[in-house]
Amino acid sequence: MKKIIAFLFVLQISIGFSQSIEKQNIKVLYVGYSPDKPMPENIESTGVSGAMSPERFKKEYGKRWPAFKELLETYFTKVTTVDPRDYNEGISKQHDVTIFDEAPTPIKERVIHKDPKTGEFLSMEPAKYVSDDFDSAAIFIGHTSSVIGSSLGSKLDWYCLCLDRHAHHIKTEHEIFGEPFKTSITLKSRPTPEGVLKAFDGGYVAKNIQMWEINTEGYLDGNGFRVGMVARGWGFEDSPNAEIISGGVSSKQKTAVALGRHGNFFLWGFAGDPKYMTEEAKTVFANAVVYINKHKNDKLIARKYNERIATKEYIDEMIFYTTKSSYDSYVNFLKEFNANNETKRKEFAAKKNKGESLTKMEEMLLNSKPQNIPDRVGYLKKNIGRNSWASITGLDTLAIRKYLNENRDYFFSEPAGFYDLKVDEDIKSLGIANTDIKVLDKAISLLENNVETDKAYRILLRYTLESFKTAKDWRAWFNKNKDNMFFTETGGYVWLINNANANPNI
């Protein structure tokens, strides 16, 4: 009898809680594959499946849609669902928040530019899925963040499609963890991911850290689950309207972004649909919808068009590669990797000998060769030698550290730079860092005094988006905006004005 009473009491509390949810008056649009439409072609494409195995994709096709619809209808007054093949951004304009679980049909295909004579790759224009002036609040789930956001200059870029199911380094004070829908997040100590411990900034991270479970299954469980996305954390918050909320278990360092916001876009990097979300995660996801709706008028003031631009954290990574501990860690990783692959190769070979069919991934691994383990010189060549400044330092580890530390203030990246930094000899001669607004003031003073004017113009054109012809115009612009300017590395190593009308063409 006591057990029955206790059960009824718990049931009453549960029912009371579900009835106490006050729906938010927010119109939500969910973009995902409809169970009523045929399965898309090329399901082995990551852009379609989010790296879910073809077998798992077929099994789960059409199930994400009703799961998200049910969750959203629990918290919001109006929920609309649309298949990405039927989507156009005019539908988003009729709603407050759009949730992209899949990418819509491109409105402009990718363009690759090659040298007409040599055929050498020059540059690429990513495919465009929404227009440049898309101004609706949106949530990107997993891989859609970069697929859709790349052409817009979003910082929610494709660092790694390798996010599993737990969050760490969480800003638990952030409002998505508490309002408007009340919840708490349960943190438990778990082994720190190897990607965090072995990264250049992982030396002081404990062997176990507090984590929050978001999905009850992840791709690391080995069952073909959909894979989540992390964005690059380097310089992510170097401009207004950008914030990191949480990292997550991936192969990358602790600063990789699993939950974050850039302007009117929110990254929910974790890939599981509500069937696999914990109850806490469901509530936080609903709070994220409310939160991004508050920021629907925020703009991408600093746009990141080059995903592989090197910020100054890159200097610390290069210094890390010069250490013996970095090399030893890399060797141990390759030995473990080769040993694990050899075990799998034997397993797949036995499977094939029995006449069983192998997946494409299993076939590839069966035919793969062990990774070569370089000596330390080879390791330095691989990680240091590709930098343009390596011709100055050579592979002398002490010379590398000295050069990088002495020139830290003067490094910059070309707009299309591929993980490479260069020393700006112009500002080095002035002894002023490019991150110090005094560098612009000094360059304008040189123009005003008719001293080293060529250098002054190079500095001003390199670190701003302006192209004034006279010292008077430069000074008027600077005096008007200097108190409202910020320096962005991810946005192209330029000083920008903190307002929504800033020129986005970085």
C-alpha positions in Angstrom: 0.0 0.0 0.0 2.8 2.4 0.9 4.5 1.6 -2.5 1.2 2.4 -4.3 0.9 5.7 -2.4 4.5 6.6 -3.2 4.0 5.8 -6.8 0.9 8.0 -7.1 2.8 10.8 -5.3 5.6 10.7 -7.8 3.1 10.4 -10.7 1.3 13.5 -9.4 4.6 15.4 -9.2 5.5 14.3 -12.7 2.1 15.3 -14.2 2.1 18.6 -12.3 5.6 19.4 -13.7 4.5 18.7 -17.3 1.4 20.8 -16.8 3.4 23.6 -15.3 5.3 24.3 -18.5 4.2 27.7 -19.8 4.7 27.7 -23.5 6.7 30.6 -25.0 4.9 32.6 -27.7 7.6 31.9 -30.2 7.1 30.7 -33.8 9.6 27.9 -34.5 10.5 26.4 -37.8 12.2 23.0 -38.0 14.1 22.0 -41.2 14.7 18.3 -41.4 13.9 15.3 -43.5 10.2 14.5 -43.7 9.1 10.9 -43.2 6.6 11.4 -46.0 9.3 12.1 -48.6 11.7 9.7 -50.3 15.1 9.3 -48.7 17.7 11.6 -50.3 20.3 10.3 -52.7 23.9 10.0 -51.7 23.3 9.2 -48.1 27.0 8.5 -47.7 27.7 12.2 -48.1 28.5 13.9 -44.8 26.5 16.9 -45.9 23.4 14.7 -46.1 23.9 12.2 -43.2 26.1 14.1 -40.7 28.5 11.1 -41.0 25.9 8.7 -39.7 26.5 5.2 -41.2 24.3 4.4 -44.2 22.8 1.5 -42.3 21.9 3.7 -39.3 20.7 6.5 -41.6 18.2 4.2 -43.4 17.0 2.7 -40.1 16.4 6.2 -38.5 15.2 8.1 -41.6 12.1 10.1 -40.9 12.3 9.6 -37.1 14.1 12.9 -36.2 11.3 15.0 -37.6 8.5 13.8 -35.3 10.9 13.7 -32.3 11.9 17.4 -32.7 8.3 18.3 -33.5 7.1 16.7 -30.2 9.8 18.4 -28.2 9.2 21.8 -29.7 5.5 21.6 -29.3 6.0 21.0 -25.6 7.6 24.4 -25.2 6.4 26.7 -27.9 3.0 28.0 -29.2 3.6 27.4 -32.9 5.8 24.8 -34.5 6.2 24.3 -38.3 8.1 21.5 -40.0 9.5 21.6 -43.5 11.7 19.3 -45.5 15.0 21.0 -46.6 14.1 20.2 -50.2 11.0 22.4 -49.9 12.7 25.1 -47.8 13.2 28.7 -48.9 14.2 31.5 -46.5 10.9 33.3 -47.0 9.5 30.6 -44.7 12.0 31.6 -42.0 10.8 35.2 -42.2 7.4 34.0 -41.2 8.9 32.5 -38.0 10.9 33.7 -35.1 13.5 30.9 -34.9 14.6 28.4 -37.6 16.2 25.2 -36.6 18.4 23.7 -39.3 18.8 20.0 -38.7 19.6 19.5 -42.4 20.9 21.9 -45.0 18.4 23.1 -47.7 19.0 22.9 -51.4 21.8 25.3 -52.4 20.8 28.5 -54.0 24.3 28.8 -55.5 26.7 25.9 -56.1 30.3 25.8 -54.9 32.8 27.4 -57.3 36.5 26.4 -57.4 39.0 28.8 -59.0 42.1 27.3 -60.6 45.0 28.8 -62.5 44.0 28.7 -66.2 47.5 27.7 -67.2 48.6 25.3 -64.5 45.3 24.0 -63.2 46.6 24.8 -59.7 43.9 25.4 -57.0 43.6 29.1 -56.2 40.5 29.6 -54.1 37.0 28.3 -53.5 33.7 30.0 -53.1 31.5 27.7 -50.8 28.0 26.8 -51.8 25.4 29.2 -50.6 22.3 27.9 -48.9 20.7 31.2 -47.7 21.3 34.8 -48.9 24.0 37.0 -47.4 21.3 39.1 -45.7 19.7 36.2 -44.0 18.6 37.9 -40.7 16.4 35.3 -38.9 17.4 33.8 -35.6 18.6 30.3 -36.3 20.0 27.2 -34.6 22.4 24.9 -36.5 22.5 21.3 -35.4 25.8 19.6 -35.9 27.3 19.7 -39.4 24.7 22.2 -40.8 26.6 25.0 -38.9 29.4 25.2 -41.4 27.6 23.9 -44.5 25.1 26.8 -44.3 27.2 29.3 -42.4 30.5 29.2 -44.4 29.4 31.5 -47.1 28.0 34.0 -44.5 31.3 34.4 -42.7 30.0 32.6 -39.6 32.5 31.7 -36.9 30.5 28.5 -36.4 32.9 26.8 -38.8 33.9 23.2 -39.5 36.8 22.5 -37.2 36.0 18.9 -36.7 33.1 16.6 -37.3 34.1 14.6 -34.2 31.9 15.6 -31.3 30.5 12.8 -29.2 27.8 13.2 -26.5 29.3 14.9 -23.4 29.9 18.6 -22.8 32.8 20.0 -20.7 34.3 23.4 -19.8 30.8 24.6 -19.5 29.8 28.2 -18.6 27.1 26.9 -16.2 26.1 30.4 -15.3 24.8 31.0 -18.8 21.1 31.7 -19.0 20.3 28.7 -21.3 20.9 26.5 -18.3 18.3 28.1 -16.2 15.7 30.1 -18.0 12.9 30.5 -18.9 12.4 26.8 -18.5 13.8 25.7 -15.2 16.2 22.8 -15.0 19.6 21.9 -13.5 22.5 20.2 -15.2 24.1 17.2 -13.6 27.9 17.3 -13.8 29.9 14.1 -13.3 33.6 13.5 -13.2 34.8 11.7 -16.4 38.2 11.0 -18.0 39.5 14.1 -19.9 39.5 13.5 -23.7 43.0 12.7 -25.1 42.5 15.6 -27.6 42.4 18.0 -24.7 45.3 16.5 -22.7 47.6 16.3 -25.8 46.8 19.8 -27.1 49.2 22.7 -26.7 47.0 24.2 -24.0 46.2 21.0 -22.2 49.2 20.7 -20.0 47.4 21.9 -16.9 44.1 20.2 -17.4 43.3 17.5 -14.8 43.0 13.8 -15.8 39.4 13.9 -14.9 37.0 16.8 -15.5 33.4 17.6 -14.9 31.1 16.7 -17.8 27.4 17.0 -18.7 25.7 14.2 -20.6 23.6 15.7 -23.5 23.0 12.6 -25.6 22.5 9.0 -24.3 24.4 7.6 -27.3 27.3 9.0 -29.3 29.3 8.0 -32.4 32.1 6.7 -30.2 29.9 3.9 -29.1 30.6 2.4 -32.5 27.0 1.9 -33.8 27.0 4.3 -36.7 25.5 7.2 -34.7 25.3 10.7 -36.2 28.5 12.7 -35.4 28.5 16.2 -33.9 30.4 19.3 -34.9 32.8 21.6 -33.0 33.9 25.0 -34.3 37.3 26.6 -33.9 37.7 28.4 -30.6 40.8 30.4 -31.7 39.7 34.1 -31.6 36.0 33.1 -31.4 35.2 35.8 -28.9 37.5 38.5 -30.4 34.5 40.5 -31.7 31.0 41.5 -30.4 28.1 39.2 -30.7 30.2 36.0 -30.3 30.3 33.7 -27.3 31.5 30.3 -26.3 29.2 28.5 -24.0 30.6 25.0 -23.9 33.2 22.6 -25.3 32.6 18.9 -25.8 34.2 15.5 -26.1 36.0 15.5 -29.4 39.5 15.0 -30.8 40.3 18.7 -30.4 41.4 20.9 -27.6 39.4 22.3 -24.7 38.6 25.6 -26.6 36.8 23.8 -29.5 33.2 25.1 -29.5 30.3 22.7 -29.0 27.7 25.2 -27.9 28.1 28.8 -28.9 26.7 31.8 -30.6 27.8 34.2 -33.4 25.3 36.9 -34.1 21.8 35.6 -34.8 23.2 32.0 -35.2 23.5 29.4 -32.4 25.6 26.2 -32.7 24.1 23.1 -31.0 27.0 20.9 -32.0 25.6 17.7 -30.5 24.0 15.5 -33.1 21.4 13.4 -31.3 17.7 14.1 -31.8 15.3 14.4 -28.8 14.9 10.6 -28.7 18.6 10.5 -27.5 18.7 13.7 -25.5 18.7 13.6 -21.8 15.8 15.3 -20.1 18.1 18.1 -19.0 19.4 18.6 -22.5 15.8 18.8 -23.9 15.1 21.7 -21.5 18.4 23.4 -22.3 17.7 23.1 -26.0 14.3 24.7 -25.6 16.0 27.5 -23.6 18.5 27.9 -26.5 15.6 28.5 -28.8 14.4 31.3 -26.5 17.9 32.7 -26.1 18.7 33.0 -29.8 15.3 34.6 -30.4 16.5 37.4 -28.1 19.5 37.9 -30.4 17.6 37.8 -33.8 18.7 41.4 -34.5 22.3 40.8 -33.8 24.6 41.0 -36.8 27.8 39.2 -37.8 29.9 42.3 -37.3 33.2 40.5 -37.8 32.8 37.9 -40.5 35.1 34.9 -40.8 35.5 33.9 -44.5 38.7 32.0 -44.1 38.2 29.0 -41.7 41.9 28.3 -41.7 43.2 31.7 -40.8 45.8 31.5 -38.0 45.2 33.5 -34.9 47.9 34.2 -32.4 47.1 31.1 -30.4 48.8 29.4 -33.3 52.1 30.8 -32.0 51.7 28.9 -28.7 50.8 25.8 -30.7 54.0 26.1 -32.8 56.1 26.6 -29.6 54.5 23.5 -28.2 55.6 21.4 -31.2 59.2 22.3 -30.5 59.1 20.5 -27.1 60.2 16.9 -26.6 57.1 16.1 -24.7 55.0 17.0 -27.7 57.0 14.7 -30.0 56.9 11.8 -27.4 53.2 12.1 -27.1 52.8 12.0 -30.9 54.9 8.9 -31.2 52.9 7.1 -28.5 49.7 8.1 -30.2 50.9 6.6 -33.5 52.0 3.4 -31.9 48.6 3.0 -30.2 46.8 3.9 -33.4 48.8 1.4 -35.4 48.2 -1.3 -32.8 44.5 -0.7 -32.7 44.2 -0.7 -36.5 46.2 -3.9 -36.8 43.7 -5.6 -34.4 40.8 -4.3 -36.5 42.5 -5.4 -39.8 42.8 -9.0 -38.5 39.2 -8.9 -37.4 38.0 -7.7 -40.8 40.2 -10.1 -42.6 38.7 -13.0 -40.7 35.2 -11.6 -41.4 36.0 -11.5 -45.2 37.5 -15.0 -45.2 34.2 -16.3 -43.8 32.5 -14.8 -46.8 30.9 -11.9 -44.9 30.5 -8.6 -46.6 32.5 -5.5 -45.3 31.3 -2.0 -45.2 33.3 0.6 -47.2 35.0 1.8 -44.0 35.9 -1.7 -43.0 37.3 -2.4 -46.5 39.3 0.8 -46.4 40.8 0.0 -43.0 41.6 -3.6 -44.1 43.6 -2.3 -47.0 45.3 0.6 -45.1 48.9 0.6 -44.1 50.4 1.5 -40.7 51.3 5.1 -40.1 55.0 5.9 -40.5 56.5 7.1 -37.2 58.9 10.1 -38.0 62.0 10.9 -36.1 62.0 14.3 -34.3 63.4 16.1 -37.3 60.7 14.7 -39.4 58.1 15.8 -36.8 59.5 19.3 -36.8 59.4 19.5 -40.6 55.8 18.3 -40.6 54.6 20.9 -38.1 57.1 23.8 -38.3 58.5 23.5 -41.8 55.3 24.4 -43.6 55.4 27.9 -42.1 56.7 30.8 -44.2 58.9 32.0 -41.3 60.6 28.6 -41.0 63.2 29.7 -43.6 64.4 32.2 -41.0 64.5 30.0 -38.0 65.2 26.6 -39.6 64.4 23.7 -37.3 66.4 24.9 -34.3 63.9 24.6 -31.5 65.5 27.4 -29.4 65.6 29.7 -32.4 62.0 29.0 -33.2 60.8 29.8 -29.7 62.9 33.0 -29.6 61.6 34.2 -33.0 58.0 33.5 -32.2 58.0 35.1 -28.7 60.0 38.2 -29.8 57.6 38.9 -32.7 54.3 37.9 -31.1 53.0 41.5 -31.3 53.7 41.9 -35.0 52.4 38.7 -36.5 49.5 38.8 -38.9 47.8 36.5 -41.4 47.1 37.3 -45.1 43.3 37.2 -45.7 43.6 33.9 -47.5 46.4 32.5 -45.3 46.4 28.8 -44.7 47.5 28.4 -41.1 50.4 30.7 -41.6 51.6 33.9 -39.8 53.9 36.6 -41.1 55.8 39.3 -39.3 54.7 42.8 -40.2 58.1 44.7 -40.4 56.3 48.0 -40.8 54.7 47.9 -37.3 57.7 46.2 -35.9 59.8 49.2 -36.8 57.3 51.3 -34.8 57.3 49.0 -31.8 53.5 48.9 -31.6 51.4 45.8 -31.7 48.7 45.4 -34.3 46.3 44.7 -31.5 47.0 48.2 -30.0 44.8 50.9 -31.5 47.8 53.2 -31.1 49.2 51.7 -34.3 46.5 53.4 -36.4 47.0 56.7 -34.6 50.8 56.5 -35.2 50.3 55.7 -38.9 48.0 58.7 -39.3 50.5 60.9 -37.6 53.2 59.8 -40.1 50.9 60.9 -42.9 50.2 64.2 -41.1 53.9 64.9 -40.8 54.7 63.6 -44.3 57.1 61.0 -42.8 57.4 57.5 -44.2 54.0 57.9 -45.9 54.3 54.7 -47.9 54.7 52.7 -44.7 51.8 54.6 -43.1 49.5 53.8 -46.0 50.5 50.1 -45.9 49.6 49.9 -42.2 46.3 51.7 -42.6 45.2 49.6 -45.6 46.3 46.4 -44.0 44.6 46.9 -40.7 41.4 48.7 -41.7 38.7 48.4 -44.4 39.1 52.0 -45.3 41.0 53.6 -48.2 41.1 57.4 -47.6 43.5 59.4 -49.7 44.4 62.2 -47.2 45.7 62.4 -43.7 42.8 64.7 -42.9 40.2 62.1 -43.8 42.0 59.4 -42.0 42.2 61.5 -38.8 38.5 62.5 -39.0 37.5 58.9 -39.4 39.8 57.7 -36.6 38.7 60.4 -34.1 35.0 59.7 -34.8 35.3 55.9 -34.3 38.3 55.2 -32.1 36.3 54.7 -28.9 34.1 52.1 -30.6 36.6 50.0 -32.4 37.9 46.5 -31.8 40.6 44.3 -33.4 39.6 40.9 -34.9 42.1 38.2 -35.9 39.5 35.8 -37.1 37.8 38.5 -39.2 41.0 39.2 -41.1 43.4 41.1 -38.7 41.6 44.4 -39.0 40.2 47.1 -36.8 36.4 47.3 -37.1 33.7 49.6 -35.7 31.3 48.0 -33.2 28.0 48.6 -34.9 25.6 46.6 -37.0 26.4 48.7 -40.0 30.1 47.7 -40.2 31.2 46.6 -43.6 31.0 42.8 -43.7 33.3 42.3 -46.6 36.5 41.4 -44.7 
